[in-house]
Amino acid sequence: MKENLYTNTQAEAVLNTIFARSSIRAYTDEPLTPEEISTLADAALAAPTAMNRQAQRFFFITDKELINKWEIAVCEVIEKNGPDAMRERMKERSGKVFYNAPLFVAIAVDKSGKYSMCDSGIAVGTLALAAKAMGLDSVILGMPDLAFSGECAGYLRERLGLAENLEFAVGIAIGHAAMDKAPHETDNSHVIYI
């Protein structure tokens, strides 16, 4: 954890949340409360967007059957078309994509929006930090997109009510951690000061 250089308690709380967050890949079966889900939805909507267009759509999914079907669809696409390294990674993770998280938030964007992917990245980062601040954990996921190139694509689009102009951009699994994991190591050489 980074050394705390700030004395302002609000700044300290925000920075501690940023530095404490890590990608959690195992969750308990404890569901989120309606209040927690509502707060996360508010946080997602508060994320900034280019020109304040707010063009992304947030699908808050707690339906275990849908999440399981989506997970199986991702695994099928990887098994059929994925490179060996990805197939091996899925075996190591026992075919888990959502890691039994009780909530998956899928973010969809308008395909034609120039800054849509940037906006979705901001939103998913906001959700990750909001979850951590609330005592929850998360993992940001791009892999669920693979299901839209497989046989389950039509089912997913219909089940989500995904409009034709929208596509899956990124998602985040959120819940109560069933594992401990330290935040990732940072490399200061990746920062260039000019």
C-alpha positions as CSV (number, residue, x, y, z in Angstrom):
1,M,0.0,0.0,0.0
2,K,1.2,3.5,-0.8
3,E,2.4,5.7,2.0
4,N,-0.3,8.2,3.0
5,L,0.8,11.7,2.3
6,Y,-2.5,13.4,2.7
7,T,-4.1,14.7,5.9
8,N,-7.5,15.7,4.5
9,T,-9.7,12.9,5.6
10,Q,-11.8,12.9,2.4
11,A,-8.7,12.7,0.1
12,E,-7.2,10.1,2.4
13,A,-10.3,7.9,2.2
14,V,-10.5,8.2,-1.7
15,L,-6.8,7.4,-2.1
16,N,-6.9,4.5,0.4
17,T,-9.7,3.0,-1.7
18,I,-7.7,3.4,-4.9
19,F,-4.6,1.8,-3.4
20,A,-6.5,-1.0,-1.7
21,R,-8.5,-2.2,-4.7
22,S,-7.5,-5.5,-6.4
23,S,-9.0,-7.9,-8.9
24,I,-10.9,-10.6,-6.9
25,R,-11.6,-13.9,-8.6
26,A,-13.7,-15.7,-6.0
27,Y,-16.9,-14.6,-4.2
28,T,-19.1,-15.8,-1.4
29,D,-22.8,-16.5,-2.2
30,E,-23.9,-13.5,-0.1
31,P,-26.2,-11.4,-2.3
32,L,-25.9,-7.7,-2.5
33,T,-28.7,-5.7,-0.9
34,P,-31.1,-3.6,-3.0
35,E,-29.5,-0.5,-1.3
36,E,-26.0,-1.6,-2.4
37,I,-27.1,-2.2,-6.0
38,S,-28.9,1.1,-6.1
39,T,-25.8,2.9,-4.8
40,L,-23.6,1.2,-7.4
41,A,-26.1,2.2,-10.1
42,D,-26.0,5.8,-8.9
43,A,-22.1,5.6,-9.0
44,A,-22.2,4.3,-12.6
45,L,-24.5,7.1,-13.7
46,A,-22.2,9.7,-12.0
47,A,-19.2,8.7,-14.1
48,P,-18.2,11.4,-16.6
49,T,-18.8,10.9,-20.3
50,A,-17.6,12.8,-23.4
51,M,-19.7,15.9,-23.9
52,N,-22.0,14.5,-21.2
53,R,-23.7,12.3,-23.7
54,Q,-24.3,9.5,-21.2
55,A,-24.7,7.1,-24.1
56,Q,-23.7,3.9,-22.3
57,R,-26.3,1.5,-20.8
58,F,-25.7,-0.4,-17.6
59,F,-27.2,-3.9,-17.2
60,F,-27.3,-4.9,-13.5
61,I,-27.6,-8.7,-13.6
62,T,-28.3,-10.8,-10.5
63,D,-30.1,-13.6,-12.4
64,K,-27.8,-16.6,-11.7
65,E,-29.3,-18.6,-14.6
66,L,-28.4,-15.8,-17.1
67,I,-24.9,-15.4,-15.6
68,N,-24.2,-19.1,-15.7
69,K,-25.5,-19.4,-19.3
70,W,-23.3,-16.4,-20.3
71,E,-20.3,-18.1,-18.6
72,I,-20.8,-21.3,-20.4
73,A,-21.1,-19.4,-23.7
74,V,-17.8,-17.7,-23.2
75,C,-16.1,-21.0,-22.4
76,E,-17.6,-22.6,-25.5
77,V,-16.2,-19.9,-27.7
78,I,-12.8,-20.2,-26.1
79,E,-12.8,-24.0,-26.4
80,K,-13.8,-23.7,-30.1
81,N,-11.8,-20.7,-31.3
82,G,-9.5,-19.6,-28.5
83,P,-5.7,-19.8,-28.6
84,D,-4.1,-22.5,-26.5
85,A,-2.9,-20.1,-23.8
86,M,-6.5,-18.9,-23.3
87,R,-7.9,-22.4,-23.2
88,E,-5.2,-23.3,-20.6
89,R,-6.1,-20.2,-18.5
90,M,-9.8,-21.2,-18.5
91,K,-8.9,-24.7,-17.3
92,E,-6.8,-23.2,-14.5
93,R,-9.8,-21.1,-13.5
94,S,-12.2,-24.1,-13.7
95,G,-14.2,-22.4,-16.4
96,K,-15.0,-19.5,-14.3
97,V,-15.6,-16.1,-16.0
98,F,-17.8,-14.4,-13.3
99,Y,-16.2,-16.2,-10.3
100,N,-19.6,-16.8,-8.7
101,A,-20.1,-13.1,-8.1
102,P,-23.7,-12.3,-7.2
103,L,-23.8,-9.2,-9.4
104,F,-22.5,-8.7,-12.9
105,V,-22.8,-5.2,-14.5
106,A,-22.5,-5.3,-18.3
107,I,-21.8,-1.9,-19.9
108,A,-23.1,-1.5,-23.5
109,V,-22.2,1.4,-25.8
110,D,-23.4,2.8,-29.1
111,K,-21.2,1.4,-31.8
112,S,-21.1,4.7,-33.6
113,G,-19.9,6.8,-30.6
114,K,-16.4,8.1,-31.0
115,Y,-15.7,8.1,-27.3
116,S,-18.0,5.2,-26.2
117,M,-15.2,2.8,-25.3
118,C,-13.4,5.6,-23.3
119,D,-16.7,6.4,-21.5
120,S,-17.2,2.7,-20.6
121,G,-13.7,2.5,-19.2
122,I,-14.3,5.5,-17.0
123,A,-17.6,4.0,-15.8
124,V,-16.2,0.5,-15.0
125,G,-13.3,2.1,-13.1
126,T,-15.8,4.2,-11.2
127,L,-17.8,1.1,-10.3
128,A,-14.7,-0.7,-9.1
129,L,-13.8,2.1,-6.8
130,A,-17.4,2.6,-5.6
131,A,-17.6,-1.1,-4.8
132,K,-14.3,-1.1,-2.8
133,A,-15.4,2.1,-0.9
134,M,-18.6,0.2,0.1
135,G,-16.7,-2.8,1.5
136,L,-17.3,-4.9,-1.6
137,D,-14.8,-6.3,-4.2
138,S,-14.8,-6.6,-7.9
139,V,-13.0,-7.8,-11.1
140,I,-13.2,-5.9,-14.4
141,L,-14.0,-8.3,-17.3
142,G,-13.7,-8.0,-21.0
143,M,-13.9,-11.7,-21.7
144,P,-17.8,-11.8,-21.6
145,D,-17.7,-10.1,-25.0
146,L,-16.6,-13.4,-26.5
147,A,-20.1,-14.8,-26.0
148,F,-21.4,-12.4,-28.6
149,S,-19.4,-14.2,-31.3
150,G,-20.9,-17.6,-30.4
151,E,-24.1,-19.5,-30.6
152,C,-25.5,-17.8,-27.6
153,A,-25.3,-14.3,-29.0
154,G,-28.9,-14.0,-30.0
155,Y,-30.1,-15.3,-26.7
156,L,-28.0,-12.8,-24.8
157,R,-29.1,-9.9,-26.9
158,E,-32.7,-10.8,-26.5
159,R,-32.4,-11.5,-22.8
160,L,-30.7,-8.2,-22.2
161,G,-33.0,-6.3,-24.5
162,L,-29.8,-5.1,-26.2
163,A,-30.8,-2.6,-29.0
164,E,-29.2,-3.2,-32.4
165,N,-27.0,-0.1,-32.1
166,L,-25.5,-1.3,-28.8
167,E,-22.6,-3.6,-28.2
168,F,-21.0,-5.0,-25.1
169,A,-18.0,-2.9,-24.1
170,V,-16.8,-4.1,-20.7
171,G,-18.3,-5.5,-17.5
172,I,-17.5,-5.9,-13.8
173,A,-18.3,-8.7,-11.4
174,I,-19.1,-7.4,-7.8
175,G,-19.6,-9.1,-4.5
176,H,-18.1,-10.1,-1.2
177,A,-14.6,-11.6,-1.6
178,A,-14.0,-15.2,-0.8
179,M,-10.2,-14.7,-1.1
180,D,-7.5,-12.3,-0.2
181,K,-5.4,-10.6,-2.8
182,A,-3.0,-7.8,-2.4
183,P,-3.2,-4.9,-4.9
184,H,-0.9,-5.3,-7.9
185,E,2.7,-4.1,-7.8
186,T,3.2,-0.8,-9.5
187,D,6.1,0.2,-11.8
188,N,7.0,3.8,-11.6
189,S,9.0,3.5,-14.9
190,H,5.6,3.6,-16.7
191,V,5.2,7.2,-15.7
192,I,6.9,9.8,-17.9
193,Y,7.3,13.3,-16.4
194,I,7.7,16.1,-19.0
